[in-house]
Amino acid sequence: MNIFKCKLCDYTTVSMKYTCPTCRTGKLEAEEVSSNGTVFSFTDIHIAPAEFADIAPYTIALIQLDEADVKVTVRMDGPVQIGDKVQLEKIVDGAYLYTSI
């Protein structure tokens, strides 16, 4: 998984930006890190937007990556609890699909 890090102020994100939103002068550089992480927070979606109605109910989780100070919003493939160790299973239509380890 790629993260993007400012070399001037250490701002880190999972989405590419042209300049650092924190120091406004740094340029973000891609860095490869493990996609493994820990569940920081989660919620179950029972009434989904129309484009996701066919997969409801489903779980959305905020994952703290193990190798970076970054949290990633993902869809879970099964039930989870805060503190569970998880890993990237696959990417579906641009969304990260994670599973418990």
C-alpha positions as CSV (number, residue, x, y, z in Angstrom):
1,M,0.0,0.0,0.0
2,N,1.3,3.5,-0.8
3,I,1.2,6.4,1.6
4,F,2.3,9.9,0.9
5,K,4.6,11.8,3.2
6,C,6.0,15.3,3.4
7,K,9.7,15.3,3.9
8,L,9.7,18.8,5.5
9,C,7.1,18.4,8.2
10,D,6.3,14.6,8.3
11,Y,2.6,15.0,7.4
12,T,1.3,11.6,6.2
13,T,-1.8,10.7,4.2
14,V,-3.1,7.9,2.0
15,S,-4.3,10.2,-0.7
16,M,-1.9,12.0,-3.1
17,K,-1.9,15.8,-2.8
18,Y,0.2,18.3,-4.9
19,T,1.5,20.2,-1.9
20,C,1.5,19.5,1.8
21,P,-1.7,20.9,3.4
22,T,0.2,21.4,6.8
23,C,3.3,23.3,5.9
24,R,2.1,24.4,2.4
25,T,5.7,24.2,1.0
26,G,6.6,20.5,1.1
27,K,6.0,18.0,-1.7
28,L,4.5,14.6,-0.8
29,E,6.5,11.5,-1.8
30,A,5.1,8.0,-2.2
31,E,6.3,5.4,0.3
32,E,5.4,1.7,0.3
33,V,4.2,0.3,3.6
34,S,2.4,-2.9,4.8
35,S,-1.4,-2.8,4.5
36,N,-1.7,-4.7,7.8
37,G,-3.2,-2.8,10.7
38,T,-5.5,-2.6,13.7
39,V,-9.2,-1.7,13.9
40,F,-9.4,1.8,15.5
41,S,-13.2,2.3,15.0
42,F,-16.0,0.7,13.1
43,T,-19.7,1.0,12.3
44,D,-22.3,-1.3,10.7
45,I,-24.2,0.2,7.8
46,H,-27.8,-1.2,7.6
47,I,-29.5,1.4,5.4
48,A,-27.0,2.0,2.6
49,P,-26.9,4.6,-0.2
50,A,-28.5,3.3,-3.4
51,E,-25.2,2.4,-5.0
52,F,-24.3,0.1,-2.1
53,A,-27.8,-1.3,-1.3
54,D,-27.0,-4.6,-2.8
55,I,-24.2,-5.3,-0.3
56,A,-26.0,-4.0,2.9
57,P,-25.6,-4.6,5.7
58,Y,-21.8,-4.1,5.7
59,T,-19.2,-2.9,8.1
60,I,-17.0,0.2,7.6
61,A,-13.8,0.4,9.7
62,L,-11.1,2.9,10.4
63,I,-7.8,1.0,10.3
64,Q,-4.5,2.3,11.9
65,L,-1.8,1.0,9.7
66,D,1.1,-0.9,11.5
67,E,3.9,0.8,9.6
68,A,2.7,4.4,9.3
69,D,1.0,7.0,11.4
70,V,-2.0,6.9,9.0
71,K,-5.6,5.7,9.4
72,V,-7.5,4.2,6.4
73,T,-11.3,3.9,5.9
74,V,-12.1,0.4,4.6
75,R,-14.9,-2.1,4.2
76,M,-14.7,-5.2,6.3
77,D,-15.3,-8.7,5.1
78,G,-16.9,-10.0,8.2
79,P,-17.5,-8.8,11.8
80,V,-14.8,-7.0,13.7
81,Q,-14.1,-5.4,17.1
82,I,-11.9,-2.5,18.1
83,G,-8.3,-3.7,18.5
84,D,-8.6,-6.6,16.0
85,K,-5.6,-7.2,13.7
86,V,-6.6,-7.0,10.0
87,Q,-5.1,-7.2,6.5
88,L,-6.0,-6.1,3.0
89,E,-7.7,-8.9,1.2
90,K,-8.4,-7.1,-2.2
91,I,-9.5,-3.8,-3.7
92,V,-13.0,-3.8,-5.1
93,D,-14.2,-0.9,-7.3
94,G,-11.5,1.3,-5.7
95,A,-12.5,0.4,-2.1
96,Y,-10.1,-1.4,0.3
97,L,-11.7,-4.7,1.5
98,Y,-10.1,-5.9,4.7
99,T,-10.4,-9.2,6.6
100,S,-9.4,-10.2,10.2
101,I,-6.1,-12.0,10.6
